[in-house]
Amino acid sequence: MVKLDRVLLTAMRVEDYVAPTWPAGVVPKQGQIDLEVDDLADAEHRAVSLGAVRAQTQPEPESHLVLFDPAGHPFCLSLSANFPS
């Protein structure tokens, strides 16, 4: 659980869960989280230390990185709040 002044983010276990297949949409994403960071390398290192895995496909690795959480959900680390579509 992540709790900030104006944000509460929680995760729950789902029975019979099937991870999304990104970037191919065979199994679509159920949600997307984009996190703005000051340093991509540091943020990636921290995320990986917590169980994330870097995606093989990286559309714009100089400005944002795509990772998967331990359950397989994709999320982005970005240097800017102007996230690519």
C-alpha positions, 0 to 999 in steps of 0.5 A, spaced: 500 500 500 502 507 498 499 512 502 500 520 500 497 526 502 492 525 496 493 518 494 492 511 496 494 506 492 492 499 494 493 492 490 489 486 491 489 478 489 485 476 484 483 469 483 485 466 476 489 472 474 492 472 468 497 477 467 497 482 461 501 481 454 504 487 453 506 490 448 501 485 444 494 486 446 492 478 447 491 479 454 489 487 455 492 491 461 487 492 466 490 498 469 496 503 468 501 506 473 506 512 471 511 514 476 515 521 475 522 520 477 528 524 477 533 519 475 531 513 471 537 509 473 536 510 480 528 509 480 529 502 475 534 499 480 529 501 486 523 498 482 527 491 480 530 491 488 522 490 490 521 485 484 519 489 478 522 486 471 524 491 466 520 490 459 524 487 453 520 493 449 522 500 451 519 505 446 523 511 449 528 509 454 531 516 454 525 519 457 521 513 460 522 505 462 517 500 462 517 495 467 512 489 470 510 489 477 511 482 480 504 480 478 506 482 471 502 489 470 506 494 466 508 500 469 512 506 467 518 510 470 518 517 467 522 523 467 516 528 465 509 528 467 508 528 459 507 521 458 507 518 451 501 515 449 
